[in-house]
Amino acid sequence: MGRVKATSNGEAKAAGNGASGKPPLINPLLTKPSKESGDQILTVPMLAEYLLCHPSTIYRLLKNKRIPGFRVGSDWRFRRSAIDQWLNKATIPAGR
């Protein structure tokens, strides 16, 4: 990952060769899925980053059948839409 330099107007700018033409790095897990991209499939490390937890927590939830996922060979995969529904269902409404 490159260095970030502050500009005179307070915005962050990547340091180094400004003529690289590369777009800024954007975490796809933090953006809403678009209809063009279809349903995003996440791996255990990607899901752990999305949920801000340790991968071992994901494996514990899988062992207890408390999180929606499916296997591809010996690896686990998760549909982001199913995880979002699971989160909405598991969220406790705020009190007064």
C-alpha positions as CSV (number, residue, x, y, z in Angstrom):
1,M,0.0,0.0,0.0
2,G,1.3,3.4,-0.9
3,R,1.9,6.4,1.3
4,V,-0.7,9.1,1.6
5,K,0.1,12.8,1.5
6,A,-2.1,15.7,2.6
7,T,-2.7,18.4,0.0
8,S,-3.1,22.1,0.7
9,N,-6.9,21.8,0.7
10,G,-6.9,19.1,3.4
11,E,-7.6,16.2,1.1
12,A,-5.6,13.0,1.1
13,K,-3.6,12.2,-2.0
14,A,-1.4,9.2,-2.8
15,A,2.3,10.0,-2.6
16,G,4.6,9.1,-5.4
17,N,4.0,9.2,-9.2
18,G,0.7,11.1,-9.7
19,A,0.6,10.2,-13.4
20,S,0.0,6.5,-12.7
21,G,-3.7,6.8,-13.7
22,K,-4.7,4.1,-11.2
23,P,-8.0,4.6,-9.4
24,P,-8.0,5.0,-5.6
25,L,-8.3,1.7,-3.6
26,I,-11.8,1.1,-2.4
27,N,-12.8,-1.7,-0.1
28,P,-15.5,-3.6,-2.0
29,L,-16.8,-5.0,1.3
30,L,-17.8,-1.6,2.5
31,T,-19.7,-0.6,-0.6
32,K,-23.2,-1.7,-1.4
33,P,-23.4,-4.4,-4.0
34,S,-24.7,-3.2,-7.4
35,K,-27.3,-5.0,-9.5
36,E,-24.7,-5.2,-12.3
37,S,-22.2,-7.2,-10.2
38,G,-24.8,-9.7,-9.0
39,D,-24.6,-11.3,-5.5
40,Q,-21.1,-11.0,-4.0
41,I,-19.6,-14.2,-2.7
42,L,-17.3,-13.9,0.4
43,T,-14.6,-16.1,1.8
44,V,-14.1,-16.6,5.6
45,P,-11.3,-13.9,5.7
46,M,-13.5,-11.5,3.7
47,L,-16.5,-12.1,5.9
48,A,-14.5,-11.7,9.0
49,E,-13.3,-8.3,7.7
50,Y,-16.9,-7.4,6.8
51,L,-18.2,-8.3,10.2
52,L,-15.2,-6.9,12.1
53,C,-14.5,-10.1,13.9
54,H,-11.8,-12.9,13.9
55,P,-12.1,-15.7,11.4
56,S,-12.3,-18.2,14.3
57,T,-15.6,-16.6,15.2
58,I,-16.9,-17.4,11.7
59,Y,-15.9,-21.0,12.1
60,R,-17.5,-21.2,15.5
61,L,-20.8,-19.8,14.1
62,L,-20.6,-22.3,11.2
63,K,-20.0,-25.2,13.6
64,N,-23.1,-24.3,15.6
65,K,-25.1,-23.7,12.3
66,R,-25.8,-20.1,13.3
67,I,-24.6,-18.4,10.1
68,P,-25.7,-19.0,6.5
69,G,-22.9,-20.4,4.3
70,F,-22.0,-23.2,1.8
71,R,-19.0,-25.3,1.0
72,V,-16.8,-25.2,-2.1
73,G,-14.6,-28.2,-1.6
74,S,-13.1,-27.8,1.9
75,D,-13.6,-24.0,1.9
76,W,-16.6,-22.0,3.1
77,R,-18.3,-19.3,1.0
78,F,-21.1,-16.8,1.9
79,R,-23.5,-14.9,-0.1
80,R,-23.4,-11.2,1.0
81,S,-27.2,-10.9,0.6
82,A,-27.8,-13.9,2.9
83,I,-25.3,-12.4,5.5
84,D,-27.1,-9.0,5.3
85,Q,-30.5,-10.7,5.9
86,W,-29.0,-12.8,8.7
87,L,-27.6,-9.5,10.3
88,N,-31.0,-7.8,10.0
89,K,-32.8,-10.7,11.6
90,A,-30.2,-11.0,14.4
91,T,-30.1,-7.2,15.2
92,I,-31.8,-6.2,18.4
93,P,-34.0,-3.1,18.0
94,A,-32.9,-0.1,19.9
95,G,-34.9,0.7,23.1
96,R,-36.3,4.1,24.0
